[in-house]
Amino acid sequence: MKIVLQNLTKAFPSRNKKSNEEVIAVNNFNFEIPDGKLIGLLGPSGCGKSTTLYMISGLQKPTSGRIFFGDDDVTELSTENRGIGLVFQNYALYPHMTVKQNIMFPLQNLKGQDKLTKEQMLERTQEAARLVQIDGLLDRKPSELSGGQQQRVAIARALVKMPRVLLLDEPLSNLDARLRLQTREEIRRIQQETKITTVFVTHDQEEAMSISDMIVVMKTGIVQQIGKPQDVYDDPANLFVAKFLGTPPINVFEGRVKGGMLYVGPDAVMEIKGVSDQAVTVGIRPEGFVPDENGPLKCKPVNVEVMGRDVSVVSTHEASANPFVRSIINADHKVNPALEHVRYAIKPHKIFIFNKETEERIYFEVK
């Protein structure tokens, strides 16, 4: 099921009684979600991602704009008539019911031509349980399940209705790190098996990048960038996107362009074309550093953290916007933290420059 968001805007009244200014939670969102894809809505708290999900679900009505499921305008349609499955951060299971009863519950409310027999409901319930791999737990109560198992029950309950669209609102945030990894892999497997168009809301960039076909990065209600996860990581549109994606995060420096040369602090790191002389913000991905005793960027090492096949060199630089610069390099390179300086060459495709005022990306060519 293709989803089209057309000029979608949501405004809330101001909480300040002295001010009549509205709070714009989502601002003119335009996007077409392809049929059968998993889309990650990504951004920090308050960016408008959950509000967008709630408008798609019908739980909140847009201030303006339209929502289409395929060719159907569902903007005014009630939640129960949209054909959606919705999974929340808190599992919202009925504690007095068994797993089977929880999953079956939405089917018992079907009426008219959609009404099912008891045998049909049981068959659907068992199929949904098998899909999320909890078919051996159907007689248990929620209190007898782990957090990951409870989340699977919630997903099964959303899937049992055979929805046109599956909506997941921070579904992994209540799980520990290991369960998060396992459950996100399960969500991806289920989505690929069912081919249900899925919208996944998260503030965790690693989650979004690992399972999404496309990601939408949002900030203060405004879409910053849309694309395949790797494309957005490799080609950020602005400083916010560059800083939000990546673990460890991108290293940010004060820099300038002068006479066709890019400077990071006092270090002339690269000859570039197509950029006028100006102060800029420079971003270098941690994996963009190459140890080179004749390299142009000079940092003062503080510590070397061994990570197996790679090492993370923690250092300082006078132009760094953060206290430390983190460089991820191959473990074959030996870096002595007692050295006064370590020099790096920079991979051209791992360095970005941004306008000092607008923080928008400035594109350049390497000479």
N, C-alpha and C positions, 0 to 999 in steps of 0.2 A: 504493500500500500504506500503510494507516494504521498508525502505530506508537503504542502506548500504554505509557508508563512508569508503573508503579504502586508507589508507596512505595519507590522504588529507593534502596538504600543500599549503600555500599561502605566497609568499614573495613579498614585494614591494621594489622598488629602494630607496636607502637612499636619504633623503633630503639634507644631507650634501655633497656638491659638492666635498669636499676634500676626502671624504671616499667612497669607492666602496662597502662597506658592505650593504647587503640587510637587510630590516626589516622583520623579520619572524612574520607574523600576526597569522598564524595557523600552528602548527608544528606537522606533522605526526599524524593526527586525525584518529583513527579507532573506528568505532561504528556501530552497527546494530540497527536501530530504528524499533521496532516491528510494525506490521500492526495494525492500529486502535488505537494507543496510543498517549498520549500527553506528549511530552518531553520538559523539560525546560532547555535551555542553560543559565547558570547562572555564573556571575562573574563581577568584577569591570570594569569600562571603560577601553578600550584598551586591553581586555583579548582575543579578537578574536571571540567572540560569534556572533556578527553581520556579520563579514566577513564569518564565517561558513555558516550562513543563506543565504547570498548573493551567495555563491558558490552552495548551494543546489538549489537556485532559478534560477541560470544561469546568474545572473546580473554580477557576477565576475567569471573569469575562474581560476581554480586551477593552481598553478605552477607545481604541480605534484600530483599524486593520481587519484582515480576514484570515481564516484558517480553512484550508481545504484538505480533505482526505480523498485522494484521487481527484475526481471531478466534482465531488460533493462538497458544498460549502457547509461546514459544521459549526461555524462561529456561534450560532444561536442554539445549537443542539445541546441537550442536557448530557451530562457525563454518562449516564447509563445507556444512552442511545448512540454513543459514538463508537462502540465496539473496541474499547481499549482495555488493556490490562495494566494495573497500576501497582507498583511495589514501592513502599516507603522505607525510610531509614529505620524506623522502629517497626518491627515485623507485623504488629497489629493483629496477632493471632488471638482467637478466642480461647482463654485458658481452660475452660470447662469442657471443651470439645477435643476429640482425638484429632490426629493428623488427617485421617480420612474425612472426618466431618468438616474440618476447616477447609480442606481443598474442595469438597463437594458443595459447600455452602452457597457459592454464587449460582450454581446450577439449580438449586432448589427454589431460587427466586425468579426463574425464567417463567414467562407466561405466554399464553396464546400459542401460536404456531411454533415458537421456540421451546415450548415445554417438553421435557424429556421424561422417559420412563425411569423407574428406579434402576433397571438393568443398564440403561444407557448412561445414567449418571455415574454408576459404579465403574463402568468401562472407561469413561472419560477420566475419572479420578485416578484410576490405576495407571492409565497411560501417562497422565501428567506426572504422577509420582515416579514412574519408571524413567521419564525424561530427565528429571532432576536427581535421580538415583537415591530416592528415599522410600522405595516401594516396600522395604523391609521394616519400616517404622510406622505404618499406617495406624496401628492400634495404640500408639503412645500419645501422651498429652504433651503440650508444648514445654511444660516444666521439666520433662524428662529428656529434652533435646539440648544439644549444644547450640551456640549462637549461629554457627554455620548451617546446621540442620534446620533451625527455625527460619533462616533466610530462604532456604530451599523450599520450605513449605509455602512461604509467602509467594515465591516465584511460581510454584506449581498452581497455587490458587489463582494467580493472575493468568496463567496459561490455559487453565481448564476450560475457560469460556471460548477458547480459540479466537483471541482478539485479532483485530486488524492491525493494531499498533500496541507495542509494549513500552511502557514508560517506567523508568527506574530512577528514583530520587535518592541519591547518596546511599545506595543499597549496601555498601560494604563498610561504612564508617563505624559501625558498632562492633566490628570483628577485629580480632588481633591480627598482627602482621601476616602470620602464616596462613590463617584462614582467609584473609583478604586475597592473597595470591591465588589460593586454591579456588575460591568462589568466583573470582573474576574470570579465571580460565573456564569454569563451568558455565558462566553466563555467555561467554563467547561461543562455547560449544553448542549450547542450547539454541542461541540465536542463529548459528549457521545451519543447524539441523532443521529448525522450524521456518527459517527465512522470513520471520516476522520483522517488519520495520521497527527498529528499537531506538529510543532516545534515552541516553544514560547521562544523568547529571552527577558531576563530581567536582571537588576542588583539588583532587589529587592528580597532578599531571601525568604521573607514571601510570596510574590506572587508565586514564583516558587514552594515552598513547598506545598502551599495550593491547587494547581490545577493540578500538574504534576503527571503522573504515574511514571516517572523517571526523575532525574535531572543529568545534566552534569556540574560539577563545573570546570571552566577554569581560568587559570592565565597565562598572557603573552604568549598566544597562545598554551599553553600546557594543556591537560586535567589532572586535579588533581584527580578526583574521579567521578565515575558513579554509580548510584544506586537508589533505592527507597528513597524518601525524608527522611522518618523516619530512615531508615537504615544508610544513610549518616550522619544524625545528631547524631545518637547514636554511630556510629563507624567511626569517621573521620580518613582519611588516614594520614593527616599531620596537622601541626599547622595552615596553611592557611585555610584549610577547616573548622577546628574547630572554628576559629575566624570569618569566613565569615557567618556561619550559626548560627542562634540563636538570639532571642530578649527577654531580654537583652543579650548582647554578653557574651561569656565565660570569666571567670576570669582567668588571666594569672599570674603565679608566677615564681620567680626564685626558683629552688629546687635542690636537690641532692639525690642520692641513696648511702647509706653507710651501709654495713653490713646487707643487706636485709631489711633495713628500708627506707621509703620515707620521706624526710624532705621538708617542705615548710618553707624557712627561718630557724628559730631555732626550729620550731615545728615538732616533729616526728608524722606524721599524719597516717601512715599505714605501716604494715609489708607486704612486697611483695616478690615474688619469681621470679627467672629467669632473673634478671637484674644485671649486674655488677656495681660496684661502679663507679659513674660518676656524673658530673653536668648535670642537665636536666631542661627543661622547663615544668612546671606543668599547666594543664588547669582544672578548675573546673566549671561545669555548674552552673548557679545561683540556679537551683532547687536541686542541690546536697548537700546543707547544711542542717544539722539537728541540731537545738539548743539542746545542751547537756552541762549541767554545769560541766561535767567531760570530755568534748570533747577535742581532741588533738589540734585543730586549734583555736588559740586565736586572735580575731580581736577587734579593737577599734571602737565601733559604733559612727556614726556621725548623722544619721537621720533615721527615720522610715517612709516610705511612705505607706499609707493604700490604697489597691487596691480592697477592698471588701473581697472576700473569702481568698485572700492572702495578705501578706505584703512584701514590699521590704525593706530590711535592708541595708542601705548604711554605709560602714565602711572602715577602713584603715588597712593595714598590711604592715609591713616593707619590705616584699619580693614581694609585688604586682608590676607588670609591669605597671599598670595603677594607677592613683591617688586614685581611690576608688574601693572597692570590693562590688559587689551587690549580695545579697542573697535573694532568693524568698522562703518564708516559709509560712506555714499555719497560718491564722490569729488567731487560737486558742493559738498559742505561743505568749506570751507577751514579747516584748523586750523593755527595757527602754534605750533610747539613751543617758541618763545621766550616765549610767554605765561606769566604766573604761574599762571593757572588756566584750565581749560576746564569749562564747566557742561553737564550732561546732564539731559534728562528720560528716564525709563525706561519702556519698553513694558511694560504690566502683565502680558502673557502671557509675558514673557521673564524675569520675576523670580520666584524661588522662596524659600520660607523653610523651615528645617529645625529640628527639636528639637535643642537644644544637646547633650543627653546621648545620645539614641538615634540621632540623625541621620535620623530618619524625617521625611517631608514633613509640613508643617503647611499645610493648605488654608485659604484666606482669600478674602473677597470684597473688591473694590475699592469704596470709597464713591463 
